[in-house]
């Protein structure tokens, strides 16, 4: 059964052709026509948005539209980084930068879900570090000092971390390489502060380090991560909501870096957007839910 008008849904943010070898192999992000809503095609700063049918997924039960809006892009990105690229394994240690960002607040939860032993989160304020602990971080560091690798090694008894979750770039990336254990992996999904960094190639080959780029993930991976919102281990992190007409203010808040998690723009009645929709009632005893 397909979706019915008015059924609660969320939108997968990555658009691909669905027909090429990459898409058929569940590697949508490698599709030659791949794009992201709000980046290279019209996004969600609108009352109505047209999207391909394959990008419409059922809303996890018990979540509001606002909570659901805080899931797809950041949790898909973090899931792909830690599972497909870094291949984080149980009892490994991980360093996650900029804990207050949407993708890192997702990364902390996913690292805990995957069984990481020590989850070290960096943040620039004490309040953000406390919130990181509430999400699952076992240790926190103030990255504003610039030199965090030595503290990471103290926490890990000199070993370093197996995985660094990175999207800051520049000096943070350079210092992250120093925080890696032998055979460690740094996975990078952005470079928000600086696109250039110096790399000690001798350390890379001698310690068997891996530098892994990562952008988004597949539709299949998003379906997989959504299961953990139905069962509860993962929770969307939304700092605040604003009406659509205050989109410029939302952008300024992101620039100020005072937030923890996502800012969500609402359209229409905010009470409706912030309340979980009523559970769907099956019309057939053999019918469970609509097929995404």
Backbone torsions as a table, in degrees:
resi	resn	phi	psi	omega
1	UNK	NA	136.0	179.1
2	UNK	-85.8	174.9	178.9
3	UNK	-67.1	152.9	177.5
4	UNK	-111.1	152.1	178.9
5	UNK	-55.3	133.9	179.4
6	UNK	89.7	-5.2	-179.6
7	UNK	-71.3	135.7	-178.9
8	UNK	-65.3	126.5	-178.7
9	UNK	-140.2	168.3	167.8
10	UNK	-129.0	167.8	-174.4
11	UNK	-112.4	128.8	171.2
12	UNK	-73.8	127.2	-170.1
13	UNK	-78.0	-16.1	-178.0
14	UNK	-98.6	130.1	-177.2
15	UNK	-112.3	127.7	177.3
16	UNK	-135.3	175.8	-174.5
17	UNK	-74.5	-29.5	-179.6
18	UNK	80.2	0.0	-173.3
19	UNK	-124.2	-19.7	-175.5
20	UNK	-77.2	169.0	179.7
21	UNK	-56.1	-38.1	179.1
22	UNK	-63.6	-45.8	-179.9
23	UNK	-64.7	-43.1	-178.6
24	UNK	-67.7	-22.0	177.5
25	UNK	-93.0	11.6	-179.4
26	UNK	62.5	35.4	172.6
27	UNK	-120.0	55.0	-174.6
28	UNK	-50.6	-38.1	-174.9
29	UNK	-65.7	-12.0	177.2
30	UNK	-97.8	0.8	177.2
31	UNK	-60.6	138.0	-178.3
32	UNK	-64.6	-22.4	-180.0
33	UNK	-103.8	14.5	-176.4
34	UNK	-63.8	140.0	176.6
35	UNK	-153.9	165.7	-177.8
36	UNK	-120.6	133.8	176.2
37	UNK	-56.5	131.4	179.6
38	UNK	87.8	-4.9	178.8
39	UNK	-110.4	-70.3	179.4
40	UNK	-112.6	11.8	173.6
41	UNK	-151.0	161.1	-176.0
42	UNK	-54.4	138.3	-174.9
43	UNK	-109.2	-149.0	-171.1
44	UNK	-96.4	9.5	175.5
45	UNK	-81.2	62.1	-176.2
46	UNK	-161.2	159.4	177.9
47	UNK	-75.6	-32.2	179.3
48	UNK	-132.3	139.1	-179.7
49	UNK	-135.6	132.6	176.4
50	UNK	-95.6	126.1	-179.8
51	UNK	-134.9	155.2	176.3
52	UNK	-61.8	148.6	-178.7
53	UNK	-57.6	-37.3	-177.0
54	UNK	-66.9	-14.4	179.1
55	UNK	-90.4	0.5	179.9
56	UNK	-98.7	119.2	-178.3
57	UNK	-120.2	153.7	179.2
58	UNK	-66.6	140.1	177.2
59	UNK	-70.7	127.5	175.8
60	UNK	-56.0	135.2	-175.1
61	UNK	-63.7	138.0	178.1
62	UNK	92.8	-8.1	179.3
63	UNK	-97.6	145.8	173.9
64	UNK	-81.7	169.0	176.7
65	UNK	-63.3	-37.6	179.2
66	UNK	-63.0	-46.5	178.4
67	UNK	-61.9	-42.8	-179.1
68	UNK	-62.7	-35.9	180.0
69	UNK	-64.7	-23.4	-179.6
70	UNK	-86.9	6.0	-175.5
71	UNK	-98.1	-60.2	-158.6
72	UNK	-54.2	-55.7	-172.3
73	UNK	-67.9	-49.7	-173.1
74	UNK	-75.2	-39.4	-179.5
75	UNK	-72.9	-35.2	175.2
76	UNK	-64.2	-45.8	179.3
77	UNK	-59.1	-49.4	-177.8
78	UNK	-66.5	-39.1	179.7
79	UNK	-62.0	-47.0	-180.0
80	UNK	-63.9	-40.1	-179.8
81	UNK	-60.2	-47.2	-171.9
82	UNK	-85.9	-30.2	-178.0
83	UNK	-94.3	-52.6	-173.7
84	UNK	-82.4	-37.3	-175.2
85	UNK	-93.5	-60.3	-177.5
86	UNK	-79.1	-20.7	-178.7
87	UNK	51.5	51.4	178.9
88	UNK	-58.9	129.5	-176.7
89	UNK	-111.9	157.2	178.1
90	UNK	-55.1	141.0	177.1
91	UNK	74.3	5.2	171.3
92	UNK	-83.3	157.5	179.0
93	UNK	-100.6	144.6	-176.2
94	UNK	-136.3	142.5	175.0
95	UNK	-110.8	123.4	-177.8
96	UNK	-118.8	118.6	-176.4
97	UNK	-86.8	154.4	174.6
98	UNK	52.8	62.8	-173.0
99	UNK	-56.8	-27.3	-177.5
100	UNK	-77.4	-10.0	179.6
101	UNK	-74.3	158.8	-179.9
102	UNK	-60.0	-45.1	-176.2
103	UNK	-70.5	-33.7	-179.5
104	UNK	-78.1	-33.1	175.2
105	UNK	-64.4	-30.5	173.3
106	UNK	-74.2	-41.4	-178.0
107	UNK	-61.5	-38.8	178.7
108	UNK	-60.4	-46.3	-178.9
109	UNK	-65.2	-40.9	-178.8
110	UNK	-68.5	-39.5	177.3
111	UNK	-60.2	-41.4	176.8
112	UNK	-64.1	-43.6	179.4
113	UNK	-59.8	-37.5	-177.4
114	UNK	-80.5	-3.5	175.0
115	UNK	91.3	22.1	176.9
116	UNK	-58.7	146.2	-177.7
117	UNK	-82.0	-63.5	177.1
118	UNK	-111.1	124.0	179.0
119	UNK	-112.4	103.7	-176.6
120	UNK	-99.0	119.1	-177.7
121	UNK	-112.7	137.6	176.6
122	UNK	-104.8	146.6	176.9
123	UNK	-161.3	156.9	-174.6
124	UNK	-88.1	-10.6	-179.5
125	UNK	-131.3	155.4	179.6
126	UNK	-63.6	-38.2	-179.7
127	UNK	-61.7	-43.2	178.8
128	UNK	-66.7	-35.7	179.1
129	UNK	-66.8	-37.6	176.6
130	UNK	-65.0	-40.1	178.6
131	UNK	-67.3	-33.7	177.1
132	UNK	-63.4	-39.6	177.8
133	UNK	-63.7	-39.7	178.9
134	UNK	-62.8	-28.5	178.6
135	UNK	-82.0	-17.8	179.4
136	UNK	136.5	-4.3	178.0
137	UNK	-64.3	138.4	178.0
138	UNK	-93.9	-23.1	178.4
139	UNK	-144.1	153.2	177.1
140	UNK	-134.3	153.2	178.6
141	UNK	-137.0	150.3	173.8
142	UNK	-89.8	109.0	-176.3
143	UNK	-80.1	-9.1	-176.3
144	UNK	-65.2	-19.2	177.1
145	UNK	-72.2	-18.4	177.1
146	UNK	87.7	-34.4	-177.3
147	UNK	-107.6	95.4	-177.2
148	UNK	-114.2	-13.4	-174.8
149	UNK	-60.5	-40.0	-179.2
150	UNK	-64.9	-37.1	178.0
151	UNK	-69.2	-36.4	176.4
152	UNK	-61.7	-41.1	-179.4
153	UNK	-68.9	-34.2	176.0
154	UNK	-63.5	-42.8	-179.1
155	UNK	-64.5	-33.5	-176.7
156	UNK	-101.6	22.2	178.1
157	UNK	56.2	38.9	175.6
158	UNK	88.0	-9.2	-174.4
159	UNK	-75.2	-41.8	-168.9
160	UNK	91.5	174.4	-178.4
161	UNK	-97.2	150.8	177.1
162	UNK	-75.5	-29.5	-176.0
163	UNK	-135.7	134.6	169.0
164	UNK	-114.3	129.4	-179.6
165	UNK	-101.4	108.4	-165.1
166	UNK	-129.3	141.2	172.1
167	UNK	-155.6	22.1	-179.5
168	UNK	-98.3	-47.6	177.4
169	UNK	87.3	-172.8	176.4
170	UNK	57.1	-133.0	-176.9
171	UNK	-65.0	-30.2	178.1
172	UNK	-64.6	-40.6	177.1
173	UNK	-64.3	-44.6	-179.3
174	UNK	-60.4	-45.2	-179.9
175	UNK	-68.2	-30.9	179.7
176	UNK	-63.3	-37.2	178.0
177	UNK	-61.0	-34.5	179.5
178	UNK	-72.1	-20.2	-177.9
179	UNK	-88.0	-4.0	-176.3
180	UNK	-81.2	143.1	171.7
181	UNK	-75.5	168.9	173.8
182	UNK	-59.5	132.9	-176.9
183	UNK	76.6	13.3	-177.2
184	UNK	-75.0	162.0	-178.7
185	UNK	-128.8	131.2	170.0
186	UNK	-107.3	126.9	-179.3
187	UNK	-112.8	129.5	-169.0
188	UNK	-122.1	125.0	177.7
189	UNK	-117.8	6.8	179.3
190	UNK	-175.4	176.2	176.5
191	UNK	-149.0	69.8	-169.8
192	UNK	-70.3	-24.7	-178.0
193	UNK	-100.3	-37.1	-175.8
194	UNK	-159.9	129.7	-175.7
195	UNK	-83.3	-16.8	-177.1
196	UNK	-107.6	144.6	178.0
197	UNK	-151.1	151.1	175.7
198	UNK	-92.6	135.9	-178.4
199	UNK	-121.7	127.8	175.1
200	UNK	-80.7	98.6	-175.4
201	UNK	-65.2	-28.4	178.1
202	UNK	-63.6	-40.7	178.1
203	UNK	-66.8	-36.4	-178.7
204	UNK	-62.3	-49.6	-176.9
205	UNK	-80.1	-34.0	-176.2
206	UNK	-70.5	-37.0	-179.3
207	UNK	-95.8	5.6	-179.9
208	UNK	54.9	47.8	179.9
209	UNK	-83.4	155.2	177.6
210	UNK	-123.7	133.5	174.3
211	UNK	-111.5	114.9	-171.0
212	UNK	-118.0	122.3	173.1
213	UNK	-84.8	150.9	-178.3
214	UNK	-153.0	129.2	175.2
215	UNK	-131.2	121.6	176.6
216	UNK	52.1	-139.3	-177.1
217	UNK	179.1	-173.1	-175.0
218	UNK	-93.3	164.0	175.1
219	UNK	-61.7	-36.8	178.5
220	UNK	-63.3	-38.7	178.7
221	UNK	-67.3	-37.1	177.7
222	UNK	-64.6	-41.8	176.2
223	UNK	-59.4	-38.7	-178.6
224	UNK	-66.6	-46.5	-176.8
225	UNK	-68.8	-28.8	179.2
226	UNK	-63.6	-25.6	179.4
227	UNK	-60.9	-29.3	-176.5
228	UNK	-81.1	-7.7	172.0
229	UNK	-87.7	-29.8	174.3
230	UNK	-65.9	-39.4	-174.7
231	UNK	-92.8	-16.0	170.2
232	UNK	111.7	-20.1	-175.9
233	UNK	-62.9	-31.0	-178.7
234	UNK	-106.7	142.1	-179.5
235	UNK	-133.6	133.8	174.8
236	UNK	-65.9	145.3	179.9
237	UNK	-113.9	106.5	-178.7
238	UNK	-116.1	118.7	-179.5
239	UNK	-72.7	-45.5	-179.6
240	UNK	-165.3	164.6	175.8
241	UNK	-117.4	149.3	176.1
242	UNK	-138.0	149.9	175.2
243	UNK	-67.5	154.8	-175.9
244	UNK	-52.8	-37.8	-177.3
245	UNK	-66.7	-11.3	177.3
246	UNK	-102.6	26.1	178.4
247	UNK	-55.9	-41.0	177.5
248	UNK	-59.7	-37.8	177.8
249	UNK	-64.6	-38.2	178.0
250	UNK	-62.1	-40.8	179.1
251	UNK	-64.2	-38.1	179.2
252	UNK	-66.2	-38.4	178.2
253	UNK	-61.6	-40.6	178.1
254	UNK	-63.9	-39.1	179.6
255	UNK	-67.1	-36.2	-178.4
256	UNK	-70.6	-19.1	177.8
257	UNK	59.6	35.7	178.0
258	UNK	-98.9	-4.1	-173.8
259	UNK	-87.1	161.5	168.6
260	UNK	-127.3	105.9	-176.7
261	UNK	98.1	-151.1	-170.1
262	UNK	-97.6	154.1	164.9
263	UNK	-106.7	129.6	-178.2
264	UNK	-117.2	131.0	175.8
265	UNK	-91.1	135.2	-179.0
266	UNK	-110.3	150.5	176.5
267	UNK	-119.8	130.9	178.9
268	UNK	81.4	-147.8	-174.8
269	UNK	-69.8	114.2	-178.7
270	UNK	-64.7	-27.0	178.8
271	UNK	-65.2	-37.8	176.9
272	UNK	-67.1	-42.1	-178.0
273	UNK	-66.2	-31.1	-174.9
274	UNK	-94.1	-1.0	-179.0
275	UNK	-109.6	138.9	177.0
276	UNK	-61.8	134.3	176.0
277	UNK	-62.7	155.2	177.3
278	UNK	-62.9	140.3	178.9
279	UNK	-57.4	143.5	178.6
280	UNK	-69.9	137.2	176.9
281	UNK	-100.1	122.8	-179.5
282	UNK	-71.8	138.8	179.1
283	UNK	-91.5	-8.8	-179.0
284	UNK	-130.4	132.4	-177.8
285	UNK	-58.5	-22.1	179.8
286	UNK	-94.0	-0.7	-175.5
287	UNK	-96.3	127.0	-178.1
288	UNK	-103.5	-59.8	-179.7
289	UNK	-155.2	163.0	180.0
290	UNK	-67.0	146.6	178.1
291	UNK	-78.6	122.2	-179.4
292	UNK	-59.4	NA	NA
